[in-house]
Amino acid sequence: GERRKDKLTFVAGALRMDQMPPEGLPEVCFCGRSNVGKSSLINAVTLSTTVRSSDKPGMTQQFNFYQLPRRLMVVDLPGYGFAFANPHKM
């Protein structure tokens, strides 16, 4: 038979603590310098194309929460260091 593939789904984007989804599942966060491939790594590890990635540094500007159903919450964090982002929004 064919194995069912769990699908990574976007849950929430949070700029503030009160915007974060409720706790429940274990969380794994990906953090690091800008433009090192955090979003691409999440897609590779989860066999997904759900997480948007870019060649332009600083595109992730909030905490982005994704869920592997009934298993895990994956969080893509903004990078630090070089970025084209507006410093007042960081």
Buried (B, 14 or more C-beta within 10 A) or exposed (E): EEEEEBEBEEBBBBEEEEEBBEEEBEEEEBEEEBBBBBBEBBBEEBEBEBBEBEEEBBBBBBBBBBBBEEEBBBBBBBBEEEBEBEEEEE
